[in-house]
Amino acid sequence: MEIVCIGSSSGRTYSAEEIGAKAANLARMAALGLPVPPAFVLPIAHCAAMLSRQDADRDLRDGLKVGIAFLEQATGKRFGDDRRPLLLSVRSGAARSMPGMLDTVLDVGCTLGAVQGLIRTTGRPRLAWDCRRRFLQSYAETVLGFDPSVFAHRLAELVLSEGVGGDYELDSEALERLAANEQALIAERYDSDWLEDAAGQLEGAVGAVYRSWMSERAQSYRRLQGLDHLQGTAVTVQAMVFGNGGLSSGSGVAFSRDPSTGLRQPVIDFVLDAQGEDVVSGRRTPGTEDAMDSTLPQQATELRDILDKLEREFGDVQDVEFTIEDNKLWTLQTRPAKRTPRAALRIAVDLVHEGLISPCQALERLDGIDPTTVVEISLVSAGTPVVTGIAASGGIASGRAVFSTESARRLSSSGDPVILVRPDTSTADVEGFALAAGVVTSVGARTSHAALVARQLGKPCIVGCSKLSIDGAIGRAQFDGTTVLEGDWLTVDGDSGKIYLGRLETVAKRPEAELAEVASWRSQERQCVAV
């Protein structure tokens, strides 16, 4: 099996059709000299073979062996070693971005020996045991098919018994007990010898990423987005960098411009002492750009410089995942940012004015956006909101409250709009997103999967509503003490983050100047040539 190495001295770039958009952009960042952890890629062409051919396993092992040798040489660490252990992330990557729809496994290679090696090399037992418990949970859920609630319940019990605010406050001794508990859960159903076999862990993780291509959520997303023509996913195996190593480390997501409004200002969400999955999953509510400026100002400045450089390189607004490990900034991913229709219009016009793209390119990017939907909606008379969260995707919508995709399907079939209200949103909720007029979650951030998908679909979205509690089993939620039942009317303002009871009156305003400029481009469209 032929692989592609990223971070070698060649500086070669590849197409998204060859190695997936994620890895292709990673290679471009490395070629620009940006700080990118070394990685290797199993190209898209191997996906169909891996899903259909039983004899493809030997080819896979050969490819992984070559890739691991490259990573060991690049990092000076050894995979499966108990002195200088190399831990890996295993990620998907189709030719077009499918945020959160395919599987990822982190901290692969975190055997008990590797835990001791991490303690030796970093002097941080908490980091080592945190990686071990994260690996066990991620692998059990993604590769072995465990119900996530099993591990979530054990973690919640431990957090409660320790009297702390969350897993991020657990000390190393508690995390070691949690890891042992998780290992015991796995051993009840599976032979746990593989837990100390780093190579076996890697093969299992790669296989799970390939299988996720045919998952129900991924197929639903491709159908909704017109991506059924895609041929499969690549798999990127990358050296782990650790944002969960203390207060000089952290992870985050940054946009080079506001993807909700289109304004030319970065949007940065950042969590200290965290891995990237804590941010994009919405499990933890991050701080903003101001918080990063106050805690790690040098890295915040460096990040803004990287955002500017990437926007000029790609000629589009970028969505960048990053990690800071012991004050060192690493860029893990960049992709064109999902944006609302209103933001898409403003961004296209601004990029033309700035000389980054031509009017012809702008028209290509606006293709498929109905100009009649590009409006700025405001409330005529708002009153007092019942609760306020984080504005994550702009716009205003009214609808009947629903607490699951199933209830969204049932109530929307009657013709009424619905507002999907969830504790958080998993990628399995993609159908509910498509049916809903707006989305509300009790946790999460502007950069979590819920917000990304909502922006792409042009749906108002409010996340991080800390005063919202939901009991979906009985169809009821508490909005800061006010009871809302399934079917009750809500109005959500995705620009301000405010949620109101009832169906409120709105007024729409069109961005006439920008629409007129786009119309003038269209009148000259016959002069455009393919770019």
C-alpha positions in Angstrom: 0.0 0.0 0.0 1.4 3.4 -1.1 1.3 6.1 1.6 1.9 9.9 1.6 4.2 11.4 4.2 3.5 15.0 5.4 6.3 16.9 7.1 9.1 15.4 5.1 11.6 17.8 3.4 10.0 17.4 -0.1 7.3 20.1 0.5 5.1 18.4 -2.2 1.4 19.1 -2.2 -1.4 16.8 -3.2 -5.0 17.1 -4.4 -8.1 16.6 -2.2 -9.2 13.8 -4.6 -6.0 11.9 -3.8 -5.6 12.2 -0.1 -8.7 14.0 1.1 -9.3 17.7 1.7 -8.0 17.5 5.3 -4.7 15.9 4.4 -4.2 18.0 1.3 -4.6 21.2 3.3 -2.2 19.7 6.0 0.4 19.2 3.3 -0.1 22.8 2.0 0.4 24.1 5.6 3.6 22.1 6.0 4.8 23.4 2.6 4.2 27.0 3.9 6.5 26.3 6.8 3.7 26.4 9.4 4.0 24.3 12.6 2.4 21.0 11.6 2.9 17.7 13.5 4.3 15.0 11.1 1.7 12.6 9.6 1.2 10.0 6.9 -1.9 9.4 4.9 -3.6 6.3 3.5 -5.0 7.7 0.2 -8.7 7.6 -0.7 -8.1 5.0 -3.4 -7.6 2.4 -0.6 -11.0 3.0 1.0 -13.1 0.8 -1.3 -10.6 -2.0 -1.1 -10.5 -1.9 2.7 -14.3 -2.1 2.9 -14.7 -4.9 0.4 -11.5 -7.0 0.3 -10.7 -9.4 3.2 -7.1 -9.8 1.8 -6.5 -6.0 2.1 -5.3 -6.3 5.7 -1.8 -7.4 4.7 -1.5 -4.3 2.4 -2.7 -2.2 5.3 -0.1 -3.5 7.7 2.7 -2.9 5.2 1.5 0.7 4.7 1.3 1.3 8.4 4.7 -0.1 9.0 6.3 2.3 6.5 4.3 5.2 7.9 5.3 4.5 11.5 8.9 4.3 10.6 8.6 7.8 9.0 6.9 9.2 12.2 9.5 7.7 14.5 12.3 9.2 12.5 10.5 12.6 12.4 9.8 12.8 16.1 12.6 10.8 17.8 10.0 8.8 19.6 8.9 5.1 19.2 5.4 3.7 18.8 4.6 1.3 21.6 7.7 2.2 23.5 7.8 2.5 27.3 10.5 5.2 27.4 9.8 7.7 24.7 6.4 6.7 23.5 4.8 8.0 20.3 1.0 8.4 20.5 -1.1 8.9 17.4 -4.3 10.4 16.2 -6.2 8.6 13.5 -8.6 10.8 11.5 -10.8 10.6 8.4 -10.7 12.9 5.3 -12.9 12.8 2.3 -12.4 15.0 -0.8 -15.0 17.4 0.6 -15.3 18.4 4.2 -17.8 16.4 6.3 -17.4 17.9 9.8 -18.0 15.5 12.6 -19.6 12.8 10.3 -16.7 10.4 10.2 -14.8 8.8 13.1 -11.6 9.8 14.9 -9.6 7.9 17.4 -7.0 9.8 19.6 -4.1 8.8 21.8 -3.6 5.5 19.9 -0.6 3.6 21.3 -1.4 4.6 24.9 -0.5 1.2 26.5 0.3 0.9 30.2 3.9 1.0 29.2 3.4 4.2 27.2 1.7 5.7 30.3 4.9 5.1 32.3 7.0 6.5 29.4 4.9 9.7 29.3 5.4 10.1 33.0 9.2 9.7 32.6 9.5 12.1 29.7 7.0 14.8 30.9 7.0 14.5 34.7 3.2 14.8 34.5 1.3 11.7 35.8 -2.0 13.6 35.2 -1.3 14.0 31.5 -0.3 10.4 31.1 -3.4 9.0 32.8 -5.7 11.5 31.1 -4.4 10.2 27.8 -4.9 6.6 28.9 -8.5 7.1 30.0 -9.3 9.1 26.8 -7.9 6.4 24.6 -9.8 3.7 26.3 -13.1 5.5 26.0 -12.5 6.7 22.4 -11.4 3.2 21.3 -14.2 1.4 23.1 -16.9 3.6 21.6 -15.5 4.0 18.1 -13.9 0.7 17.4 -15.6 -1.8 19.7 -19.1 -0.2 19.6 -19.7 0.5 23.2 -22.6 2.8 24.2 -21.1 6.2 25.1 -23.5 6.5 28.0 -21.7 3.6 29.8 -18.5 5.6 30.0 -20.2 8.9 30.5 -22.1 7.5 33.6 -18.8 6.2 35.2 -17.1 9.5 34.6 -20.1 11.4 36.1 -20.1 9.2 39.2 -16.4 9.8 39.7 -16.7 13.6 39.2 -19.5 13.6 41.8 -17.6 11.5 44.3 -14.5 13.6 44.0 -16.5 16.8 44.5 -15.1 18.6 41.4 -16.7 20.5 38.6 -15.7 18.2 35.7 -13.2 15.7 34.4 -10.7 18.6 33.8 -10.5 19.0 37.7 -9.7 15.3 38.4 -6.2 14.6 39.7 -3.9 11.9 38.4 -4.9 9.4 41.1 -8.6 9.7 40.2 -7.8 9.5 36.5 -5.7 6.3 37.1 -8.7 4.8 38.9 -11.0 5.9 36.0 -8.7 4.2 33.5 -8.7 1.0 35.5 -12.5 1.1 35.7 -12.8 1.6 31.9 -10.4 -1.2 31.2 -12.5 -3.5 33.5 -15.6 -2.6 31.5 -13.9 -3.5 28.3 -12.6 -6.8 29.7 -16.1 -7.8 30.6 -16.9 -8.1 26.8 -13.5 -8.5 25.1 -10.1 -10.1 25.6 -8.1 -7.0 26.7 -4.7 -8.3 25.6 -4.9 -5.9 22.7 -4.8 -3.0 25.1 -1.1 -3.5 25.3 -0.6 -4.1 21.6 0.0 -0.6 20.0 0.1 -2.0 16.4 -3.2 -3.8 17.0 -4.7 -0.6 18.4 -3.7 1.2 15.2 -5.1 -1.4 12.8 -8.4 -1.3 14.7 -8.6 2.5 14.7 -7.9 2.7 11.0 -10.5 0.0 10.2 -13.1 2.0 12.3 -12.4 5.2 10.3 -12.9 3.3 7.1 -16.2 1.7 8.3 -17.5 5.1 9.4 -17.7 6.1 5.7 -20.8 3.8 5.4 -22.4 4.9 8.7 -26.0 6.1 8.7 -25.0 9.6 9.7 -22.3 9.9 7.0 -24.7 8.6 4.3 -27.4 11.0 5.5 -25.0 14.0 5.4 -23.7 13.1 1.9 -27.3 12.8 0.7 -28.3 16.2 2.2 -25.2 17.9 0.8 -25.2 16.3 -2.6 -22.0 14.5 -2.0 -23.0 11.0 -3.0 -20.4 11.1 -5.8 -17.5 11.0 -3.3 -15.4 7.8 -3.6 -14.5 7.3 0.1 -12.3 8.6 2.8 -8.5 8.8 3.3 -7.1 8.1 6.7 -4.5 10.5 8.3 -2.3 9.1 11.0 -0.5 12.0 12.8 1.8 12.3 15.8 -0.2 13.5 18.8 0.6 16.9 20.4 -0.9 17.4 23.9 -3.1 20.3 24.8 -4.0 18.6 28.1 -0.6 19.1 29.7 -1.4 21.9 32.1 -2.0 25.7 32.0 0.6 26.4 29.3 -1.3 24.1 27.0 -4.7 23.9 25.4 -6.7 23.4 22.3 -9.0 25.4 20.2 -10.7 26.3 16.9 -10.3 29.6 15.1 -12.0 31.2 12.1 -10.2 33.9 10.1 -13.5 35.8 9.8 -16.9 35.6 11.6 -18.7 32.7 9.8 -22.0 33.8 11.1 -22.0 37.5 10.1 -19.1 37.6 7.6 -17.4 40.4 9.5 -13.6 40.7 9.0 -12.6 39.7 12.5 -11.3 36.4 13.8 -13.4 34.1 15.9 -11.3 32.1 18.4 -12.6 29.5 20.9 -9.9 28.1 23.2 -9.8 25.8 26.2 -6.8 25.5 28.5 -5.6 22.1 29.5 -7.7 20.2 26.9 -7.5 18.1 23.8 -9.2 19.2 20.6 -12.2 16.9 21.0 -13.2 18.7 24.1 -13.8 21.8 22.0 -15.4 20.5 18.8 -17.6 18.0 20.5 -19.1 20.8 22.6 -18.5 19.0 25.9 -16.7 22.1 27.4 -17.6 25.7 26.9 -14.4 27.5 25.8 -13.1 31.0 26.3 -12.9 33.5 23.6 -10.0 35.4 21.8 -9.9 37.8 24.8 -9.3 34.8 27.2 -6.5 33.5 25.0 -4.9 37.0 24.9 -4.8 37.1 28.6 -3.4 33.6 29.3 -1.2 32.9 26.3 -0.7 36.3 24.5 2.3 35.3 22.4 0.5 32.3 21.0 -2.6 34.3 20.4 -0.7 36.8 18.2 1.1 33.9 16.4 -2.3 32.3 15.7 -3.8 35.5 14.2 -0.7 35.8 11.9 -1.3 32.2 10.8 -5.0 32.9 10.1 -4.0 35.8 7.9 -1.4 33.8 6.1 -3.8 30.9 5.4 -6.6 33.2 4.2 -4.2 34.7 1.7 -3.0 31.3 0.6 -6.4 29.7 0.1 -8.3 32.9 -0.9 -11.1 32.1 1.5 -12.2 32.2 5.1 -10.4 29.4 7.0 -11.6 27.2 9.9 -8.4 26.1 11.8 -8.0 23.6 14.6 -4.9 24.1 16.7 -3.2 22.8 19.9 -0.7 24.5 22.2 1.7 22.1 23.9 4.0 23.7 26.5 3.7 27.1 24.9 4.3 25.7 21.4 1.5 26.4 18.8 0.7 23.6 16.4 -1.8 23.8 13.5 -3.7 20.5 13.0 -6.2 21.3 10.3 -7.5 24.0 8.1 -10.6 24.0 5.8 -12.9 26.5 4.2 -15.3 27.7 6.9 -18.9 26.8 6.9 -20.9 30.0 6.8 -24.5 31.3 6.8 -25.9 32.6 3.5 -25.7 36.2 4.8 -22.1 35.7 5.8 -21.3 34.1 2.4 -22.6 37.2 0.6 -20.6 39.6 2.7 -17.4 37.5 2.6 -17.6 37.1 -1.2 -18.0 40.8 -1.8 -15.2 41.7 0.7 -12.7 39.2 -0.7 -13.3 40.7 -4.2 -12.7 44.2 -2.8 -9.5 42.9 -1.1 -8.2 41.4 -4.4 -8.1 37.9 -3.0 -10.6 36.5 -5.5 -12.2 37.6 -8.8 -15.9 38.4 -9.3 -16.1 35.2 -11.3 -14.8 33.1 -8.4 -17.1 34.9 -6.0 -20.1 34.0 -8.2 -19.0 30.3 -8.2 -18.9 30.4 -4.4 -22.4 32.0 -4.2 -23.8 29.5 -6.7 -26.7 27.6 -5.0 -27.5 30.4 -2.6 -31.0 31.8 -3.2 -30.7 35.7 -3.1 -34.2 35.8 -1.5 -32.9 34.0 1.5 -30.1 36.5 2.1 -31.9 38.8 4.5 -31.2 40.3 7.9 -34.1 39.5 10.2 -34.8 41.3 13.4 -37.5 41.1 16.0 -40.2 43.8 16.0 -40.6 43.7 19.8 -38.6 41.2 21.7 -39.4 41.6 25.4 -37.4 39.6 28.0 -35.6 36.4 26.9 -36.3 33.3 28.9 -32.6 32.3 28.6 -29.4 33.5 26.9 -26.7 31.4 25.4 -23.8 31.8 22.9 -24.8 33.1 19.4 -23.3 30.5 17.1 -25.2 30.9 13.8 -27.1 34.0 12.8 -30.7 34.5 12.0 -34.1 34.3 13.8 -36.5 31.4 13.7 -39.7 30.5 15.5 -41.0 26.9 15.9 -42.3 24.2 18.2 -39.9 22.8 20.7 -38.7 19.3 20.0 -36.1 17.3 21.9 -35.0 14.6 19.5 -34.7 13.9 15.8 -37.7 11.6 16.0 -40.0 14.3 17.5 -38.7 16.8 14.9 -39.7 14.4 12.2 -43.2 13.9 13.7 -44.0 17.5 14.5 -42.6 19.0 11.3 -44.7 16.6 9.2 -47.8 18.6 10.3 -46.3 21.7 8.5 -45.2 23.7 11.6 -41.5 24.7 11.9 -39.6 23.1 14.8 -36.7 24.2 17.1 -34.4 21.3 18.0 -33.4 21.6 21.7 -30.7 19.2 22.9 -28.2 18.9 25.7 -25.6 18.7 23.0 -25.7 17.5 19.4 -24.0 14.4 18.1 -23.4 13.9 14.4 -26.3 11.4 14.6 -28.6 14.5 14.8 -27.9 15.6 11.2 -31.4 14.7 10.0 -32.9 16.7 12.9 -30.8 19.7 11.9 -32.1 19.5 8.4 -35.7 19.4 9.6 -35.4 22.1 12.2 -35.8 25.9 11.7 -33.3 26.5 14.5 -31.1 24.6 17.0 -30.4 25.2 20.7 -28.0 23.3 22.9 -27.1 23.5 26.6 -23.4 23.1 26.1 -21.0 23.8 23.3 -19.3 26.7 21.6 -19.4 28.7 18.3 -16.9 26.2 16.9 -18.5 22.9 17.9 -20.0 20.5 15.4 -23.5 21.8 16.1 -22.6 25.3 15.1 -20.7 24.2 12.0 -23.5 22.1 10.6 -26.1 24.8 11.5 -24.2 27.5 9.6 -23.8 25.3 6.6 -27.5 24.6 6.5 -28.3 28.3 7.2 -30.1 27.6 10.5 -30.0 29.9 13.5 -28.1 28.2 16.3 -27.6 29.0 20.0 -25.2 26.9 22.1 -23.8 27.0 25.6 -27.2 27.7 27.3 -25.9 26.8 30.8 -29.3 27.5 32.4 -31.1 25.0 30.1 -31.8 21.4 31.3 -33.6 18.9 29.2 -35.5 15.7 30.0 -36.2 14.3 26.5 -37.7 11.1 27.8 -40.8 13.0 29.0 -40.6 15.8 26.5 -39.8 18.7 28.8 -37.1 21.3 29.4 -36.3 23.9 32.0 -35.2 27.3 30.6 -33.8 28.9 33.8 -36.7 27.6 35.8 -39.4 28.1 33.1 -40.9 24.8 31.9 -41.2 24.3 28.1 -43.0 21.2 26.8 -42.6 19.5 23.5 -44.8 21.4 21.0 -44.5 24.8 22.8 -43.5 27.7 20.6 -40.0 29.2 20.9 -38.3 32.0 19.1 -34.5 31.9 18.8 -32.2 34.9 17.9 -29.0 33.4 16.6 -27.4 36.8 16.3 -27.8 37.7 20.0 -28.0 34.3 21.6 -31.4 35.0 23.2 -34.3 32.6 23.4 -37.9 33.8 23.9 -41.2 32.1 24.7 -43.9 32.2 21.9 -43.9 33.0 18.3 -42.6 36.6 17.9 -43.1 39.0 15.0 -40.1 39.7 12.8 -39.1 42.2 10.1 -36.7 41.4 7.2 -34.1 43.8 5.6 -32.2 42.9 2.5 -28.5 43.9 2.0 -29.3 45.8 -1.1 -25.8 47.2 -1.8 -24.1 43.8 -1.8 -26.9 42.2 -3.8 -26.7 44.9 -6.4 -22.9 44.4 -6.7 -23.4 40.6 -7.2 -26.1 41.4 -9.8 -23.6 43.5 -11.7 -21.2 40.6 -11.7 -23.8 38.3 -13.1 -24.6 40.8 -15.9 -20.9 40.3 -16.9 -20.9 36.6 -16.2 -20.5 35.7 -19.9 -17.1 37.3 -19.7 -16.0 35.0 -16.9 -13.7 32.2 -17.8 -13.2 29.1 -15.8 -10.7 29.7 -13.0 
